[in-house]
Amino acid sequence: MMRPLIHYGIHFAVPVFIALWFYRPKWILASIVMLCGILIDFDHVLASPMFDPNRCSINFHPLHSYYAIAIYVLLLIPKKTRWIGLGLSIHIIADVVDCALM
């Protein structure tokens, strides 16, 4: 019961909290951009079965690979891509926590 709550709480609440805390004047836009990090889950359609609650996404799906994660971290450096990098990195953190809770 707690695992999905924690997992999806990180996915959806943390980006909004970070936007409110650090980007108050543009928090709505920052939230939307960071929440778009969920779009990397489209790589789940390449897996069979598409959804397996007992499978760790990290390094299984292409957009959850260690190479992709390295790119997401690099996106944190330039100011122009920071919100995107934050959204993608928060997504990966949510999935790492989910894997740890399995």
C-alpha positions in Angstrom: 0.0 0.0 0.0 2.8 2.5 0.9 5.0 1.7 -2.1 2.8 3.2 -4.8 2.0 6.1 -2.6 5.7 6.9 -2.0 6.6 6.2 -5.7 3.9 8.4 -7.2 4.2 11.0 -4.4 7.8 11.5 -5.5 6.8 11.6 -9.2 4.1 14.3 -8.7 4.6 16.1 -5.4 8.4 16.6 -5.4 8.5 18.6 -8.7 5.7 20.9 -7.5 7.4 21.3 -4.1 10.8 22.1 -5.7 9.1 24.6 -8.1 7.3 26.3 -5.2 10.4 26.4 -3.1 13.1 27.4 -5.6 11.2 29.0 -8.5 8.3 30.8 -6.8 7.8 33.5 -9.5 7.5 30.9 -12.3 6.4 27.9 -10.2 3.5 26.9 -12.4 5.7 26.7 -15.5 8.5 25.1 -13.6 6.1 22.4 -12.2 4.7 21.6 -15.7 8.2 21.3 -17.2 9.4 19.1 -14.3 6.2 17.0 -14.3 6.8 16.3 -18.0 9.7 14.1 -16.8 7.0 11.3 -16.5 7.1 11.1 -20.3 10.2 9.0 -20.2 7.9 6.2 -19.1 6.9 5.8 -22.8 9.8 3.5 -23.1 7.8 0.9 -21.1 5.9 0.2 -24.3 9.0 -1.6 -25.6 8.9 -4.1 -22.8 6.9 -7.3 -22.5 4.8 -7.2 -20.4 4.5 -3.5 -20.7 3.9 -3.1 -16.9 5.3 -5.4 -14.3 5.0 -4.1 -10.7 7.8 -6.4 -9.7 10.3 -5.2 -12.2 12.9 -2.5 -11.5 12.9 0.1 -14.3 16.4 1.3 -13.7 18.7 0.0 -16.4 15.9 -2.2 -17.8 14.2 0.4 -20.1 16.2 2.5 -22.5 15.3 5.9 -21.1 16.0 4.5 -17.6 19.5 3.2 -18.5 22.7 4.4 -16.8 23.7 6.2 -20.0 20.4 8.1 -20.1 20.6 8.9 -16.4 24.1 10.4 -17.0 22.5 12.7 -19.6 19.8 13.7 -17.2 22.3 14.7 -14.6 24.3 16.7 -17.2 21.0 18.6 -18.1 21.1 20.0 -14.5 24.2 22.1 -15.3 23.0 24.6 -17.9 20.4 27.0 -16.6 18.3 26.6 -19.8 17.9 22.9 -19.3 17.8 22.7 -15.5 14.0 22.2 -15.1 14.1 19.4 -17.7 17.1 17.9 -15.9 15.3 18.2 -12.5 12.1 16.6 -13.8 14.0 13.7 -15.3 16.3 13.2 -12.3 13.3 13.3 -9.9 11.7 10.7 -12.1 14.8 8.5 -11.8 14.9 9.1 -8.0 11.3 8.0 -7.7 12.1 4.8 -9.6 15.2 4.1 -7.6 13.1 4.4 -4.4 10.5 2.1 -5.9 13.2 -0.5 -6.7 14.5 -0.2 -3.1 11.1 -0.8 -1.7 10.6 -4.0 -3.7 
